[in-house]
Amino acid sequence: MRHFHAAIQGPADVDVHLTASDDHTEVMATYTATAAGTYTVAATYKGQHIQGSTWALQVAPDLGRALHSRYVQLPDSFTAGNSVNMALAVNDVHGNASLGGDRVVLEADNAVEGVTSLTVVDDGHGVYRAAYAPTRSGFVTIRAFVNGELIGVPHTLPVLPAGLRALVPVTPGLWTCTAGVGVFLVFFFWCFWVHA
């Protein structure tokens, strides 16, 4: 085994461990690659490549895991009647972006409309997208799951009345929108609003 050598080059360093069979006619090389991508594997005996050396090895990401995934597009609020896009980046336990095919579920839980399972589009590169258009003002809780695991914590967001575009902080504790008459309560802060 002292004349046998194996090396792997690729997106990340990989340690190769060699083990000889009892009769020293076979050598087993074991390694663990954690970064997805293309690696080159080379094996030599007494400085000469063995038959077939070098090989290309493609390492694919593992299944997406919630702990390593995140929201990459999530609004601060919704407006009744308007569709808003949301997106999730799904990664495996080593931080590699998913190649797609994960079971991703996005739910919108509104006290008036109940739980709505949103249509999720898989872009095939670890990003999953969905749109949501609440019909009434109030609050909605957004939850996302990847392969059965909850991503982060649920997000409870305000659903503003139709025609209200945004809440803008004016002073600490006081929120207002672009112009206003009327009053709207959000998280115990008074807000002014106007219909467009």
Backbone as JSON Lines, residues from 0, in Angstrom:
{"i":0,"aa":"M","n":[0.82,-1.18,0.0],"ca":[0.0,0.0,0.0],"c":[0.87,1.25,0.0]}
{"i":1,"aa":"R","n":[2.13,1.1,0.37],"ca":[2.97,2.3,0.44],"c":[3.24,2.9,-0.93]}
{"i":2,"aa":"H","n":[3.09,2.14,-2.01],"ca":[3.33,2.67,-3.35],"c":[2.05,3.19,-4.01]}
{"i":3,"aa":"F","n":[0.92,2.96,-3.35],"ca":[-0.37,3.37,-3.91],"c":[-0.73,4.75,-3.38]}
{"i":4,"aa":"H","n":[-1.26,5.6,-4.26],"ca":[-1.65,6.95,-3.86],"c":[-2.97,7.3,-4.56]}
{"i":5,"aa":"A","n":[-3.86,7.96,-3.83],"ca":[-5.12,8.44,-4.4],"c":[-5.3,9.9,-4.0]}
{"i":6,"aa":"A","n":[-5.78,10.68,-4.95],"ca":[-6.01,12.1,-4.68],"c":[-7.31,12.54,-5.33]}
{"i":7,"aa":"I","n":[-7.99,13.47,-4.68],"ca":[-9.24,14.02,-5.21],"c":[-9.11,15.54,-5.2]}
{"i":8,"aa":"Q","n":[-9.42,16.14,-6.35],"ca":[-9.42,17.6,-6.46],"c":[-10.8,18.05,-6.9]}
{"i":9,"aa":"G","n":[-11.25,19.18,-6.36],"ca":[-12.56,19.68,-6.73],"c":[-12.9,20.95,-5.99]}
{"i":10,"aa":"P","n":[-14.2,21.23,-5.84],"ca":[-14.64,22.47,-5.22],"c":[-14.22,22.64,-3.76]}
{"i":11,"aa":"A","n":[-13.89,21.54,-3.09],"ca":[-13.48,21.61,-1.68],"c":[-12.42,20.55,-1.43]}
{"i":12,"aa":"D","n":[-11.65,20.74,-0.37],"ca":[-10.65,19.75,0.01],"c":[-11.34,18.48,0.48]}
{"i":13,"aa":"V","n":[-10.78,17.34,0.09],"ca":[-11.32,16.04,0.48],"c":[-10.18,15.19,1.0]}
{"i":14,"aa":"D","n":[-10.37,14.63,2.19],"ca":[-9.38,13.69,2.74],"c":[-9.69,12.29,2.22]}
{"i":15,"aa":"V","n":[-8.67,11.61,1.72],"ca":[-8.81,10.24,1.21],"c":[-8.13,9.3,2.21]}
{"i":16,"aa":"H","n":[-8.85,8.26,2.59],"ca":[-8.32,7.25,3.5],"c":[-8.18,5.94,2.74]}
{"i":17,"aa":"L","n":[-7.0,5.34,2.8],"ca":[-6.71,4.11,2.08],"c":[-6.67,2.92,3.04]}
{"i":18,"aa":"T","n":[-7.27,1.81,2.61],"ca":[-7.27,0.58,3.41],"c":[-6.94,-0.58,2.47]}
{"i":19,"aa":"A","n":[-5.96,-1.39,2.84],"ca":[-5.57,-2.55,2.02],"c":[-6.34,-3.78,2.48]}
{"i":20,"aa":"S","n":[-6.63,-4.68,1.52],"ca":[-7.26,-5.94,1.87],"c":[-6.24,-6.8,2.62]}
{"i":21,"aa":"D","n":[-6.71,-7.85,3.26],"ca":[-5.83,-8.71,4.05],"c":[-4.68,-9.29,3.23]}
{"i":22,"aa":"D","n":[-4.96,-9.62,1.97],"ca":[-3.9,-10.21,1.14],"c":[-3.15,-9.15,0.32]}
{"i":23,"aa":"H","n":[-3.47,-7.9,0.54],"ca":[-2.82,-6.76,-0.12],"c":[-2.96,-6.75,-1.64]}
{"i":24,"aa":"T","n":[-4.04,-7.37,-2.14],"ca":[-4.28,-7.35,-3.59],"c":[-5.25,-6.25,-3.99]}
{"i":25,"aa":"E","n":[-5.93,-5.68,-3.01],"ca":[-6.88,-4.6,-3.29],"c":[-6.66,-3.47,-2.3]}
{"i":26,"aa":"V","n":[-6.9,-2.25,-2.77],"ca":[-6.84,-1.08,-1.9],"c":[-8.17,-0.35,-2.04]}
{"i":27,"aa":"M","n":[-8.76,-0.05,-0.9],"ca":[-10.02,0.69,-0.91],"c":[-9.74,2.13,-0.49]}
{"i":28,"aa":"A","n":[-10.24,3.06,-1.29],"ca":[-10.13,4.48,-0.96],"c":[-11.5,4.97,-0.53]}
{"i":29,"aa":"T","n":[-11.58,5.6,0.63],"ca":[-12.85,6.17,1.1],"c":[-12.66,7.66,1.33]}
{"i":30,"aa":"Y","n":[-13.72,8.4,1.1],"ca":[-13.69,9.85,1.25],"c":[-15.12,10.35,1.42]}
{"i":31,"aa":"T","n":[-15.24,11.55,1.92],"ca":[-16.54,12.21,2.02],"c":[-16.41,13.61,1.44]}
{"i":32,"aa":"A","n":[-17.15,13.86,0.38],"ca":[-17.17,15.19,-0.24],"c":[-18.42,15.92,0.25]}
{"i":33,"aa":"T","n":[-18.26,17.13,0.76],"ca":[-19.41,17.88,1.27],"c":[-19.85,19.01,0.35]}
{"i":34,"aa":"A","n":[-18.98,19.45,-0.54],"ca":[-19.35,20.52,-1.48],"c":[-19.78,19.89,-2.8]}
{"i":35,"aa":"A","n":[-20.94,20.3,-3.29],"ca":[-21.42,19.79,-4.58],"c":[-20.56,20.32,-5.7]}
{"i":36,"aa":"G","n":[-20.45,19.54,-6.77],"ca":[-19.69,19.96,-7.94],"c":[-18.94,18.8,-8.55]}
{"i":37,"aa":"T","n":[-18.03,19.1,-9.49],"ca":[-17.27,18.09,-10.2],"c":[-15.88,17.93,-9.58]}
{"i":38,"aa":"Y","n":[-15.52,16.71,-9.3],"ca":[-14.23,16.36,-8.71],"c":[-13.45,15.5,-9.7]}
{"i":39,"aa":"T","n":[-12.13,15.53,-9.59],"ca":[-11.26,14.66,-10.36],"c":[-10.58,13.7,-9.39]}
{"i":40,"aa":"V","n":[-10.69,12.4,-9.67],"ca":[-10.11,11.37,-8.82],"c":[-8.94,10.74,-9.6]}
{"i":41,"aa":"A","n":[-7.79,10.69,-8.97],"ca":[-6.61,10.08,-9.59],"c":[-6.03,9.04,-8.66]}
{"i":42,"aa":"A","n":[-5.62,7.9,-9.23],"ca":[-4.99,6.83,-8.45],"c":[-3.71,6.41,-9.16]}
{"i":43,"aa":"T","n":[-2.64,6.34,-8.38],"ca":[-1.34,5.94,-8.96],"c":[-0.72,4.82,-8.13]}
{"i":44,"aa":"Y","n":[0.09,4.02,-8.82],"ca":[0.88,2.98,-8.16],"c":[2.32,3.15,-8.63]}
{"i":45,"aa":"K","n":[3.21,3.34,-7.69],"ca":[4.63,3.61,-7.98],"c":[4.77,4.78,-8.95]}
{"i":46,"aa":"G","n":[3.93,5.8,-8.74],"ca":[4.03,7.03,-9.52],"c":[3.35,6.99,-10.87]}
{"i":47,"aa":"Q","n":[2.79,5.84,-11.29],"ca":[2.13,5.71,-12.58],"c":[0.61,5.56,-12.36]}
{"i":48,"aa":"H","n":[-0.16,6.24,-13.2],"ca":[-1.62,6.12,-13.1],"c":[-2.04,4.68,-13.36]}
{"i":49,"aa":"I","n":[-2.95,4.18,-12.54],"ca":[-3.5,2.85,-12.78],"c":[-4.48,2.95,-13.94]}
{"i":50,"aa":"Q","n":[-4.89,1.81,-14.47],"ca":[-5.78,1.79,-15.62],"c":[-7.07,2.55,-15.31]}
{"i":51,"aa":"G","n":[-7.42,3.47,-16.21],"ca":[-8.65,4.26,-16.06],"c":[-8.48,5.55,-15.29]}
{"i":52,"aa":"S","n":[-7.37,5.72,-14.59],"ca":[-7.15,6.95,-13.82],"c":[-6.81,8.05,-14.82]}
{"i":53,"aa":"T","n":[-7.42,9.13,-14.75],"ca":[-8.24,9.83,-13.77],"c":[-9.73,9.71,-14.13]}
{"i":54,"aa":"W","n":[-10.57,9.93,-13.1],"ca":[-12.01,9.85,-13.28],"c":[-12.63,11.19,-12.89]}
{"i":55,"aa":"A","n":[-13.72,11.5,-13.54],"ca":[-14.52,12.66,-13.14],"c":[-15.66,12.15,-12.27]}
{"i":56,"aa":"L","n":[-15.91,12.84,-11.19],"ca":[-16.95,12.45,-10.25],"c":[-17.84,13.65,-9.99]}
{"i":57,"aa":"Q","n":[-19.13,13.49,-10.21],"ca":[-20.08,14.57,-9.97],"c":[-20.74,14.32,-8.61]}
{"i":58,"aa":"V","n":[-20.59,15.27,-7.68],"ca":[-21.21,15.18,-6.36],"c":[-22.42,16.1,-6.35]}
{"i":59,"aa":"A","n":[-23.58,15.52,-6.11],"ca":[-24.84,16.27,-6.09],"c":[-25.19,16.66,-4.66]}
{"i":60,"aa":"P","n":[-25.97,17.73,-4.49],"ca":[-26.42,18.1,-3.14],"c":[-27.29,17.01,-2.53]}
{"i":61,"aa":"D","n":[-27.31,16.97,-1.23],"ca":[-28.19,16.06,-0.49],"c":[-29.6,16.67,-0.49]}
{"i":62,"aa":"L","n":[-30.54,16.02,0.16],"ca":[-31.88,16.57,0.29],"c":[-31.84,17.92,1.01]}
{"i":63,"aa":"G","n":[-32.74,18.81,0.61],"ca":[-32.85,20.1,1.27],"c":[-33.25,19.93,2.72]}
{"i":64,"aa":"R","n":[-32.68,20.77,3.58],"ca":[-32.99,20.73,5.01],"c":[-33.47,22.11,5.45]}
{"i":65,"aa":"A","n":[-34.48,22.14,6.28],"ca":[-35.07,23.4,6.73],"c":[-34.08,24.27,7.47]}
{"i":66,"aa":"L","n":[-33.23,23.67,8.3],"ca":[-32.29,24.44,9.11],"c":[-31.32,25.24,8.25]}
{"i":67,"aa":"H","n":[-31.07,24.79,7.03],"ca":[-30.11,25.44,6.15],"c":[-30.79,26.18,4.99]}
{"i":68,"aa":"S","n":[-32.11,26.3,5.05],"ca":[-32.89,26.99,4.03],"c":[-33.43,28.29,4.59]}
{"i":69,"aa":"R","n":[-33.85,29.2,3.7],"ca":[-34.32,30.51,4.19],"c":[-35.24,31.17,3.17]}
{"i":70,"aa":"Y","n":[-36.0,32.15,3.67],"ca":[-36.8,32.99,2.8],"c":[-35.86,33.98,2.12]}
{"i":71,"aa":"V","n":[-35.97,34.13,0.8],"ca":[-35.18,35.13,0.09],"c":[-36.08,36.24,-0.44]}
{"i":72,"aa":"Q","n":[-37.38,36.03,-0.4],"ca":[-38.34,37.07,-0.79],"c":[-39.59,36.87,0.05]}
{"i":73,"aa":"L","n":[-39.84,37.81,0.95],"ca":[-41.0,37.77,1.83],"c":[-41.39,39.21,2.12]}
{"i":74,"aa":"P","n":[-42.65,39.59,1.85],"ca":[-43.04,40.99,2.06],"c":[-43.15,41.34,3.54]}
{"i":75,"aa":"D","n":[-43.17,42.64,3.83],"ca":[-43.43,43.12,5.19],"c":[-44.92,43.1,5.48]}
{"i":76,"aa":"S","n":[-45.72,43.18,4.4],"ca":[-47.18,43.18,4.54],"c":[-47.79,42.77,3.21]}
{"i":77,"aa":"F","n":[-49.08,42.47,3.25],"ca":[-49.86,42.19,2.05],"c":[-50.94,43.25,1.94]}
{"i":78,"aa":"T","n":[-51.53,43.38,0.76],"ca":[-52.69,44.24,0.56],"c":[-53.8,43.37,-0.01]}
{"i":79,"aa":"A","n":[-54.99,43.48,0.59],"ca":[-56.12,42.66,0.14],"c":[-56.35,42.85,-1.36]}
{"i":80,"aa":"G","n":[-56.48,41.73,-2.06],"ca":[-56.74,41.75,-3.5],"c":[-55.5,41.81,-4.38]}
{"i":81,"aa":"N","n":[-54.32,42.01,-3.79],"ca":[-53.08,42.1,-4.58],"c":[-52.24,40.84,-4.37]}
{"i":82,"aa":"S","n":[-51.73,40.3,-5.47],"ca":[-50.87,39.13,-5.41],"c":[-49.43,39.56,-5.11]}
{"i":83,"aa":"V","n":[-48.8,38.85,-4.18],"ca":[-47.42,39.14,-3.79],"c":[-46.6,37.86,-3.93]}
{"i":84,"aa":"N","n":[-45.4,37.98,-4.5],"ca":[-44.51,36.84,-4.69],"c":[-43.65,36.6,-3.46]}
{"i":85,"aa":"M","n":[-43.4,35.33,-3.2],"ca":[-42.5,34.91,-2.12],"c":[-41.53,33.89,-2.7]}
{"i":86,"aa":"A","n":[-40.34,33.77,-2.09],"ca":[-39.37,32.79,-2.58],"c":[-38.55,32.23,-1.42]}
{"i":87,"aa":"L","n":[-38.16,30.98,-1.57],"ca":[-37.33,30.27,-0.59],"c":[-36.08,29.74,-1.29]}
{"i":88,"aa":"A","n":[-34.94,29.82,-0.6],"ca":[-33.71,29.19,-1.07],"c":[-33.52,27.93,-0.23]}
{"i":89,"aa":"V","n":[-33.47,26.79,-0.88],"ca":[-33.38,25.5,-0.18],"c":[-31.96,24.95,-0.35]}
{"i":90,"aa":"N","n":[-31.32,24.64,0.78],"ca":[-29.95,24.11,0.8],"c":[-29.91,22.81,1.58]}
{"i":91,"aa":"D","n":[-28.88,22.01,1.3],"ca":[-28.7,20.78,2.06],"c":[-27.93,21.09,3.36]}
{"i":92,"aa":"V","n":[-27.64,20.07,4.13],"ca":[-26.99,20.24,5.43],"c":[-25.59,20.85,5.31]}
{"i":93,"aa":"H","n":[-24.99,20.78,4.12],"ca":[-23.66,21.35,3.91],"c":[-23.7,22.72,3.26]}
{"i":94,"aa":"G","n":[-24.91,23.27,3.04],"ca":[-25.05,24.59,2.44],"c":[-25.1,24.6,0.93]}
{"i":95,"aa":"N","n":[-25.12,23.42,0.29],"ca":[-25.22,23.35,-1.16],"c":[-26.66,23.64,-1.59]}
{"i":96,"aa":"A","n":[-26.82,24.44,-2.64],"ca":[-28.16,24.72,-3.16],"c":[-28.76,23.44,-3.73]}
{"i":97,"aa":"S","n":[-30.03,23.25,-3.46],"ca":[-30.75,22.09,-3.97],"c":[-30.78,22.13,-5.51]}
{"i":98,"aa":"L","n":[-30.86,20.96,-6.11],"ca":[-31.04,20.88,-7.56],"c":[-32.51,20.82,-7.93]}
{"i":99,"aa":"G","n":[-33.37,20.98,-6.93],"ca":[-34.81,20.91,-7.16],"c":[-35.34,19.54,-6.78]}
{"i":100,"aa":"G","n":[-36.64,19.41,-6.84],"ca":[-37.27,18.14,-6.52],"c":[-37.59,17.94,-5.05]}
{"i":101,"aa":"D","n":[-37.28,18.93,-4.21],"ca":[-37.62,18.82,-2.79],"c":[-39.14,18.99,-2.62]}
{"i":102,"aa":"R","n":[-39.67,18.44,-1.54],"ca":[-41.08,18.64,-1.21],"c":[-41.17,19.96,-0.44]}
{"i":103,"aa":"V","n":[-41.59,21.01,-1.12],"ca":[-41.7,22.34,-0.5],"c":[-43.17,22.72,-0.44]}
{"i":104,"aa":"V","n":[-43.61,23.13,0.75],"ca":[-44.99,23.55,0.97],"c":[-44.97,24.94,1.57]}
{"i":105,"aa":"L","n":[-45.73,25.86,0.99],"ca":[-45.95,27.19,1.57],"c":[-47.42,27.29,1.92]}
{"i":106,"aa":"E","n":[-47.7,27.72,3.15],"ca":[-49.08,27.87,3.61],"c":[-49.32,29.3,4.05]}
{"i":107,"aa":"A","n":[-50.51,29.79,3.75],"ca":[-50.99,31.08,4.24],"c":[-52.17,30.78,5.15]}
{"i":108,"aa":"D","n":[-52.07,31.18,6.4],"ca":[-53.11,30.91,7.4],"c":[-53.74,32.23,7.81]}
{"i":109,"aa":"N","n":[-54.95,32.46,7.32],"ca":[-55.69,33.69,7.58],"c":[-56.93,33.32,8.38]}
{"i":110,"aa":"A","n":[-57.2,34.03,9.47],"ca":[-58.33,33.71,10.34],"c":[-59.65,33.72,9.57]}
{"i":111,"aa":"V","n":[-59.77,34.55,8.55],"ca":[-61.01,34.65,7.78],"c":[-61.08,33.57,6.7]}
{"i":112,"aa":"E","n":[-59.97,33.35,5.99],"ca":[-59.97,32.43,4.85],"c":[-59.49,31.03,5.21]}
{"i":113,"aa":"G","n":[-58.91,30.83,6.39],"ca":[-58.38,29.54,6.78],"c":[-56.99,29.31,6.19]}
{"i":114,"aa":"V","n":[-56.56,28.05,6.2],"ca":[-55.23,27.7,5.69],"c":[-55.31,27.44,4.19]}
{"i":115,"aa":"T","n":[-54.46,28.13,3.44],"ca":[-54.37,27.95,2.0],"c":[-52.99,27.4,1.67]}
{"i":116,"aa":"S","n":[-52.96,26.25,0.98],"ca":[-51.69,25.69,0.52],"c":[-51.41,26.33,-0.84]}
{"i":117,"aa":"L","n":[-50.29,27.06,-0.94],"ca":[-49.98,27.81,-2.15],"c":[-49.32,26.92,-3.2]}
{"i":118,"aa":"T","n":[-49.5,27.29,-4.46],"ca":[-48.84,26.59,-5.56],"c":[-47.38,27.0,-5.58]}
{"i":119,"aa":"V","n":[-46.49,26.03,-5.45],"ca":[-45.05,26.29,-5.38],"c":[-44.41,25.89,-6.72]}
{"i":120,"aa":"V","n":[-43.59,26.79,-7.26],"ca":[-42.88,26.53,-8.5],"c":[-41.4,26.29,-8.18]}
{"i":121,"aa":"D","n":[-40.87,25.17,-8.65],"ca":[-39.48,24.75,-8.44],"c":[-38.67,25.22,-9.63]}
{"i":122,"aa":"D","n":[-37.67,26.11,-9.41],"ca":[-36.86,26.59,-10.54],"c":[-35.72,25.64,-10.89]}
{"i":123,"aa":"G","n":[-35.56,24.54,-10.12],"ca":[-34.53,23.55,-10.42],"c":[-33.14,23.94,-9.97]}
{"i":124,"aa":"H","n":[-33.0,25.08,-9.29],"ca":[-31.69,25.54,-8.82],"c":[-31.72,25.9,-7.33]}
{"i":125,"aa":"G","n":[-32.65,25.31,-6.6],"ca":[-32.71,25.54,-5.16],"c":[-33.62,26.67,-4.74]}
{"i":126,"aa":"V","n":[-34.28,27.34,-5.68],"ca":[-35.21,28.42,-5.33],"c":[-36.62,27.96,-5.68]}
{"i":127,"aa":"Y","n":[-37.51,28.15,-4.73],"ca":[-38.91,27.78,-4.89],"c":[-39.75,29.05,-4.71]}
{"i":128,"aa":"R","n":[-40.73,29.26,-5.6],"ca":[-41.51,30.5,-5.61],"c":[-43.0,30.2,-5.48]}
{"i":129,"aa":"A","n":[-43.71,31.14,-4.85],"ca":[-45.16,31.06,-4.74],"c":[-45.71,32.47,-4.65]}
{"i":130,"aa":"A","n":[-46.97,32.63,-5.01],"ca":[-47.64,33.92,-4.91],"c":[-48.87,33.75,-4.03]}
{"i":131,"aa":"Y","n":[-49.23,34.83,-3.34],"ca":[-50.41,34.81,-2.46],"c":[-51.16,36.12,-2.6]}
{"i":132,"aa":"A","n":[-52.48,36.02,-2.73],"ca":[-53.35,37.2,-2.85],"c":[-54.49,37.07,-1.84]}
{"i":133,"aa":"P","n":[-54.33,37.63,-0.63],"ca":[-55.42,37.56,0.35],"c":[-56.6,38.39,-0.14]}
{"i":134,"aa":"T","n":[-57.81,38.01,0.26],"ca":[-59.0,38.74,-0.2],"c":[-59.51,39.76,0.81]}
{"i":135,"aa":"R","n":[-59.12,39.62,2.08],"ca":[-59.61,40.54,3.12],"c":[-58.46,41.01,4.0]}
{"i":136,"aa":"S","n":[-58.64,42.17,4.59],"ca":[-57.63,42.71,5.49],"c":[-57.65,41.94,6.82]}
{"i":137,"aa":"G","n":[-56.58,42.1,7.56],"ca":[-56.41,41.41,8.85],"c":[-54.96,40.99,9.0]}
{"i":138,"aa":"F","n":[-54.75,39.74,9.37],"ca":[-53.4,39.21,9.52],"c":[-53.33,37.84,8.84]}
{"i":139,"aa":"V","n":[-52.15,37.49,8.36],"ca":[-51.92,36.18,7.76],"c":[-50.6,35.64,8.31]}
{"i":140,"aa":"T","n":[-50.57,34.35,8.57],"ca":[-49.35,33.68,9.02],"c":[-48.83,32.83,7.87]}
{"i":141,"aa":"I","n":[-47.58,33.08,7.49],"ca":[-46.93,32.33,6.41],"c":[-46.02,31.28,7.03]}
{"i":142,"aa":"R","n":[-46.18,30.03,6.58],"ca":[-45.33,28.93,7.02],"c":[-44.77,28.23,5.79]}
{"i":143,"aa":"A","n":[-43.5,27.82,5.88],"ca":[-42.87,27.09,4.79],"c":[-42.24,25.81,5.34]}
{"i":144,"aa":"F","n":[-42.36,24.74,4.58],"ca":[-41.81,23.44,4.96],"c":[-40.97,22.91,3.8]}
{"i":145,"aa":"V","n":[-39.84,22.3,4.12],"ca":[-39.05,21.59,3.12],"c":[-38.85,20.16,3.6]}
{"i":146,"aa":"N","n":[-39.28,19.23,2.77],"ca":[-39.19,17.8,3.1],"c":[-39.73,17.51,4.49]}
{"i":147,"aa":"G","n":[-40.85,18.15,4.82],"ca":[-41.56,17.91,6.08],"c":[-41.07,18.72,7.27]}
{"i":148,"aa":"E","n":[-40.02,19.52,7.11],"ca":[-39.47,20.31,8.22],"c":[-39.85,21.79,8.06]}
{"i":149,"aa":"L","n":[-40.25,22.43,9.15],"ca":[-40.59,23.84,9.15],"c":[-39.34,24.7,8.97]}
{"i":150,"aa":"I","n":[-39.38,25.63,8.02],"ca":[-38.27,26.55,7.79],"c":[-38.43,27.74,8.74]}
{"i":151,"aa":"G","n":[-37.48,27.92,9.63],"ca":[-37.51,29.07,10.55],"c":[-38.74,29.07,11.42]}
{"i":152,"aa":"V","n":[-39.27,30.27,11.65],"ca":[-40.48,30.44,12.44],"c":[-41.57,30.97,11.52]}
{"i":153,"aa":"P","n":[-42.84,30.69,11.84],"ca":[-43.92,31.27,11.04],"c":[-43.86,32.8,11.1]}
{"i":154,"aa":"H","n":[-44.24,33.46,10.01],"ca":[-44.24,34.92,9.92],"c":[-45.68,35.41,9.9]}
{"i":155,"aa":"T","n":[-46.09,36.18,10.92],"ca":[-47.42,36.77,10.93],"c":[-47.31,38.2,10.44]}
{"i":156,"aa":"L","n":[-48.02,38.48,9.36],"ca":[-47.91,39.76,8.67],"c":[-49.28,40.4,8.51]}
{"i":157,"aa":"P","n":[-49.33,41.75,8.48],"ca":[-50.61,42.41,8.28],"c":[-51.07,42.31,6.82]}
{"i":158,"aa":"V","n":[-52.39,42.21,6.66],"ca":[-53.0,42.32,5.34],"c":[-53.75,43.65,5.35]}
{"i":159,"aa":"L","n":[-53.25,44.61,4.59],"ca":[-53.81,45.95,4.58],"c":[-55.08,45.98,3.74]}
{"i":160,"aa":"P","n":[-55.98,46.93,4.03],"ca":[-57.19,47.05,3.2],"c":[-56.83,47.36,1.75]}
{"i":161,"aa":"A","n":[-57.69,46.96,0.82],"ca":[-57.47,47.24,-0.6],"c":[-57.28,48.74,-0.79]}
{"i":162,"aa":"G","n":[-56.3,49.1,-1.6],"ca":[-56.02,50.51,-1.88],"c":[-54.94,51.09,-0.98]}
{"i":163,"aa":"L","n":[-54.66,50.46,0.11],"ca":[-53.59,50.94,0.99],"c":[-52.29,50.32,0.52]}
{"i":164,"aa":"R","n":[-51.31,51.15,0.23],"ca":[-50.08,50.64,-0.37],"c":[-49.03,50.22,0.65]}
{"i":165,"aa":"A","n":[-48.86,50.98,1.71],"ca":[-47.81,50.63,2.66],"c":[-47.98,51.4,3.94]}
{"i":166,"aa":"L","n":[-47.34,50.93,4.99],"ca":[-47.24,51.64,6.26],"c":[-45.82,52.19,6.34]}
{"i":167,"aa":"V","n":[-45.7,53.46,6.65],"ca":[-44.4,54.1,6.7],"c":[-44.2,54.69,8.09]}
{"i":168,"aa":"P","n":[-43.1,54.37,8.79],"ca":[-42.9,54.94,10.12],"c":[-42.64,56.45,10.03]}
{"i":169,"aa":"V","n":[-43.34,57.22,10.88],"ca":[-43.15,58.66,10.92],"c":[-42.33,59.01,12.16]}
{"i":170,"aa":"T","n":[-42.76,58.55,13.3],"ca":[-42.03,58.69,14.55],"c":[-42.15,57.35,15.28]}
{"i":171,"aa":"P","n":[-41.3,57.07,16.23],"ca":[-41.44,55.81,16.96],"c":[-42.84,55.64,17.52]}
{"i":172,"aa":"G","n":[-43.47,54.55,17.22],"ca":[-44.82,54.26,17.71],"c":[-45.92,54.8,16.83]}
{"i":173,"aa":"L","n":[-45.61,55.65,15.86],"ca":[-46.65,56.2,14.99],"c":[-46.33,55.82,13.55]}
{"i":174,"aa":"W","n":[-47.28,55.19,12.89],"ca":[-47.11,54.75,11.51],"c":[-48.15,55.47,10.66]}
{"i":175,"aa":"T","n":[-47.78,55.78,9.44],"ca":[-48.73,56.41,8.52],"c":[-48.45,55.91,7.12]}
{"i":176,"aa":"C","n":[-49.42,56.04,6.24],"ca":[-49.17,55.68,4.86],"c":[-48.99,56.96,4.06]}
{"i":177,"aa":"T","n":[-49.12,56.9,2.75],"ca":[-48.78,58.03,1.91],"c":[-49.68,59.25,2.15]}
{"i":178,"aa":"A","n":[-50.92,59.07,2.47],"ca":[-51.83,60.17,2.8],"c":[-52.92,59.57,3.65]}
{"i":179,"aa":"G","n":[-53.65,60.39,4.41],"ca":[-54.56,59.6,5.17],"c":[-55.72,60.23,5.89]}
{"i":180,"aa":"V","n":[-56.76,59.45,5.89],"ca":[-57.91,59.62,6.75],"c":[-58.28,58.23,7.25]}
{"i":181,"aa":"G","n":[-58.85,58.15,8.41],"ca":[-59.21,56.86,8.95],"c":[-58.1,56.33,9.85]}
{"i":182,"aa":"V","n":[-58.39,55.23,10.52],"ca":[-57.43,54.66,11.45],"c":[-57.41,53.15,11.26]}
{"i":183,"aa":"F","n":[-56.21,52.58,11.34],"ca":[-56.03,51.14,11.2],"c":[-55.06,50.71,12.28]}
{"i":184,"aa":"L","n":[-55.39,49.69,13.03],"ca":[-54.54,49.23,14.14],"c":[-53.7,48.05,13.69]}
{"i":185,"aa":"V","n":[-52.37,48.19,13.85],"ca":[-51.44,47.11,13.52],"c":[-50.47,46.96,14.67]}
{"i":186,"aa":"F","n":[-50.45,45.77,15.29],"ca":[-49.54,45.5,16.4],"c":[-49.58,46.6,17.46]}
{"i":187,"aa":"F","n":[-50.74,47.12,17.71],"ca":[-50.97,48.13,18.74],"c":[-50.4,49.5,18.4]}
{"i":188,"aa":"F","n":[-50.09,49.76,17.13],"ca":[-49.68,51.08,16.69],"c":[-50.82,51.66,15.86]}
{"i":189,"aa":"W","n":[-51.13,52.93,16.05],"ca":[-52.17,53.57,15.24],"c":[-51.58,53.98,13.91]}
{"i":190,"aa":"C","n":[-52.35,53.79,12.84],"ca":[-51.89,54.12,11.5],"c":[-52.99,54.89,10.77]}
{"i":191,"aa":"F","n":[-52.57,55.76,9.88],"ca":[-53.51,56.46,9.04],"c":[-53.51,55.8,7.68]}
{"i":192,"aa":"W","n":[-54.67,55.74,7.03],"ca":[-54.74,55.1,5.73],"c":[-55.76,55.78,4.85]}
{"i":193,"aa":"V","n":[-55.61,55.56,3.56],"ca":[-56.54,56.11,2.57],"c":[-56.68,55.08,1.46]}
{"i":194,"aa":"H","n":[-57.88,54.99,0.92],"ca":[-58.08,54.12,-0.22],"c":[-57.64,54.83,-1.48]}
{"i":195,"aa":"A","n":[-57.01,54.11,-2.39],"ca":[-56.52,54.71,-3.64],"c":[-57.67,55.04,-4.57]}
